[in-house]
Structures are given as C-alpha cells and as structure tokens.
Amino acid sequence: MRDPRQTVAVIGGGANGEHDVSLASAAAVTRALRELGHDVVPLTIARAGGWVDEHGTALTPTDAVAVLTSCDVAFPVLHGVGGEDGAIAGLLGLLDVPFVGSPVRAGALGMDKWVTKTIAEAVGIRTAPGQLVHRDDTAGPGGARDDLPAIAVQFPVVVKPTTGGSSNGVSVVRDVADLGVALDRAFSAGEHALVEAFVTGREVDIALFRDRDGRVRAGSTLEIGVGPGDVFGREQKYDGSADFTVPARISAEEHVRLEQAARTLYDVLGCAGVARFDFFVTPTGVVLNEVNTAPGFTEQSQVPRMFAATGLPYVDLVAALLATTGRTRAMIAW
C-alpha cells in the first residue's frame, strides 16, 4: 500500500558546475513522484543564483520560502556547492520543512574531500596518501605564478578540487612539470586542491540509505570500468559510454570489508537519505576514494542501478526515500 498523497517540493539546478546534472536528477524524481500519485512542485535554483518556478518565472526569496513552507515535504536533488554541502538542508531545517537527504553536518563533511579523508583515517578506513594545497601556496604577489609547493606524494598523482563533483577539475599528473596546470584546473572550482597518490585497483561503489524503520539498506556493489592509469571522467559519466558491472567482480571478503567501511562512514558522518561511497579495491585492501551525500539520481545513475539490482526499482526507491523524512527531521540538529 502506498503512502498518503503529499505535496512535494523537488529542488534542482544550483549555482555551480553541476547545474545540468541536477536538473536531470530532479526531472527523474519528479516523474517518479507523480507516478506515485503525489503533487509535485518543481523549483529550480538558477545558474546565477535565485529561485525559479516550473514555468520559468523568477521568485523572490520571500516567494520561494512561501512555496517551500506550503509543501508537506521537500526532495532536494542539488549536487555540488550551495546544495549538497548542507546549505539546502540548513535552509529547510530553519523553515521546519521535512526533507529527504542528509542533514547539514553530513553534507558539509562529505562535501570536503580532505575532511572526509581525515575522518576516514581516524576510524581506521584507509585512504590514498594525500596533501592539501591552498591557492595561495602556488602564487606570488598579484596572483602571478611562483614556485610550486613541495609535493610529498609520490607521482603519479590525482589532483582534484576538495569540493565539487562530477569529476570537474580532476587531472591525472604523471610528471611534476604538469602539476601547475592541474592545480590551476582544480582551483577553478575552489580555493583548495587535493593531491593524492594514484591508486591502481578496481573502482567499486556502494550506496546506503536508512529506511523509515531505522534499518540501513545497501544496494548492490557497482564496478566502474576504466582503463589502466585512467580515472572515471565527466564525459564517461554523462555521455552513456560508462561501463558498469553490477554486482562488482570482487570476492565475498572484499565485499564485506567494503560494505563495513561504508556503513561506518554513513554513521560517523551522520548521513540520512541515500549516500554513495566510492572505493578502490586493490590487492592490499580497500581504499576509500570519496563520499557523495547527494549522488546523481536519474533512472540510469549509479545509485538507482545498485538498488534495482537488489529488487528495489527506481520508483520504489524514491518512495522509500520519501518515507524517511520523519527520521531526517529528527537529525536536523546534528
């Protein structure tokens, strides 16, 4: 039996480089909610900021608040800075609007890759050797290029922004001569860059969510096919060429270790709703890559594929997440 009909605000877009990805996720969630019989109120955060309704009409902040508070629940599908980082959770919490997804703390911690690494290592979850670099470390007076910081990580390395997603600003660097260009690319997305040792292994993801009964449910593992020495880039993610294997081709022992690590991080970070945990499975063990508390969410995205493989199709997954909003409200103070 389906839950009672509700009015649901679906929030997509965002003033960041993941705007279009978020719009696709929001459109898919909207379709599913309407199939479930709910009344959907689509809202978009424009590329330049500000709120827009489903007809393309700009809303004042007062108007946007009025729309949000008129709804029974919100289902934000915002990826990246200004949404996934806890910003939208904070707004909805202050407005006392129940919502799907992680509270402020989990969003803020999970969004920062350096902070996530620090927490993971503190609870015994292995990550790649890494170094944090600030924009000011790489420029002289007036922003001119100066000596690059000493990198204590053995090459080849992966250089990426500490915030953001969709592989924006990510580079594989095999020679120190190419480090400056890679850092500039990462700094285009923020003030900090993370330089990590390149990990050779199978890239395997798993997704979790805590259901309305408090049980943490895991999707199937998903293995991403990438070439040797390569990374899963933005083009592969969204041009339909990605090679996914569900479940991942890993041993039972590797699966147990990977899922245990994900469950530990889900609880330590204080996640709610769905979160995706990306790992490398190597000959010497499981290595955390990153955490995504607001992953891509179209029917063909990784997370829905993982849960579909366990017998929970997309529309039912959306329904299960909508049913968790009472638990999320209780976590807002975290």
ZICORKA-V345509 format. One record per backbone hydrogen bond with DSSP energy under -0.5 kcal/mol. NH is the residue of the N-H (numbers start at 1). CO is the residue of the C=O. If there is no record, write none. Layout:
{{NH | CO} {NH | CO}}
This chain:
{{8 | 6} {8 | 39} {9 | 73} {10 | 8} {10 | 41} {11 | 9} {11 | 75} {12 | 10} {12 | 43} {14 | 12} {14 | 45} {16 | 14} {19 | 16} {22 | 18} {23 | 19} {24 | 20} {25 | 21} {26 | 22} {27 | 23} {28 | 24} {29 | 25} {30 | 26} {31 | 27} {32 | 28} {33 | 29} {34 | 30} {35 | 31} {36 | 32} {37 | 34} {38 | 33} {39 | 6} {40 | 38} {41 | 8} {42 | 40} {43 | 10} {44 | 52} {45 | 12} {46 | 44} {46 | 50} {49 | 46} {51 | 59} {52 | 44} {53 | 57} {54 | 42} {56 | 53} {59 | 51} {64 | 60} {65 | 61} {66 | 62} {67 | 63} {68 | 64} {69 | 65} {70 | 66} {70 | 67} {71 | 67} {71 | 68} {72 | 7} {73 | 7} {74 | 98} {75 | 9} {77 | 11} {79 | 13} {79 | 77} {83 | 80} {84 | 80} {85 | 80} {86 | 83} {88 | 83} {89 | 83} {90 | 86} {91 | 87} {92 | 88} {93 | 89} {94 | 90} {95 | 91} {96 | 93} {97 | 92} {98 | 96} {100 | 74} {103 | 270} {107 | 103} {108 | 104} {109 | 105} {110 | 106} {111 | 107} {112 | 108} {112 | 109} {113 | 111} {113 | 162} {116 | 112} {117 | 113} {118 | 114} {119 | 115} {120 | 116} {121 | 117} {122 | 118} {123 | 119} {123 | 120} {124 | 121} {125 | 120} {126 | 124} {128 | 288} {131 | 195} {133 | 193} {135 | 191} {137 | 134} {138 | 135} {139 | 136} {140 | 144} {143 | 140} {144 | 141} {146 | 138} {152 | 150} {156 | 173} {157 | 173} {158 | 196} {159 | 171} {160 | 194} {161 | 168} {162 | 192} {168 | 165} {170 | 167} {171 | 159} {173 | 157} {173 | 171} {174 | 172} {178 | 175} {179 | 176} {182 | 178} {183 | 179} {184 | 180} {185 | 181} {186 | 182} {187 | 183} {188 | 184} {189 | 186} {190 | 187} {193 | 133} {194 | 160} {195 | 131} {195 | 193} {196 | 158} {196 | 194} {197 | 129} {198 | 156} {200 | 198} {201 | 199} {202 | 281} {203 | 224} {204 | 202} {204 | 279} {205 | 222} {206 | 277} {208 | 275} {209 | 217} {210 | 273} {211 | 209} {211 | 215} {214 | 211} {217 | 209} {217 | 215} {219 | 207} {220 | 306} {222 | 205} {223 | 245} {224 | 203} {225 | 223} {225 | 243} {226 | 224} {230 | 227} {233 | 231} {237 | 233} {238 | 234} {239 | 235} {242 | 236} {243 | 225} {244 | 242} {245 | 223} {247 | 221} {250 | 248} {255 | 251} {256 | 252} {257 | 253} {258 | 254} {259 | 255} {260 | 256} {261 | 257} {262 | 258} {263 | 259} {264 | 260} {265 | 261} {266 | 262} {267 | 263} {268 | 264} {269 | 265} {270 | 266} {271 | 266} {275 | 208} {276 | 292} {277 | 206} {278 | 276} {278 | 290} {279 | 204} {280 | 287} {281 | 202} {282 | 280} {282 | 285} {285 | 282} {287 | 280} {288 | 126} {289 | 278} {290 | 278} {292 | 276} {301 | 298} {305 | 301} {306 | 302} {307 | 303} {308 | 304} {309 | 305} {310 | 307} {311 | 308} {312 | 307} {313 | 311} {317 | 313} {318 | 314} {319 | 315} {320 | 316} {321 | 317} {322 | 318} {323 | 319} {324 | 321} {325 | 322} {327 | 324} {328 | 324} {329 | 325} {330 | 326} {331 | 327} {331 | 328} {332 | 328} {332 | 329} {334 | 331}}
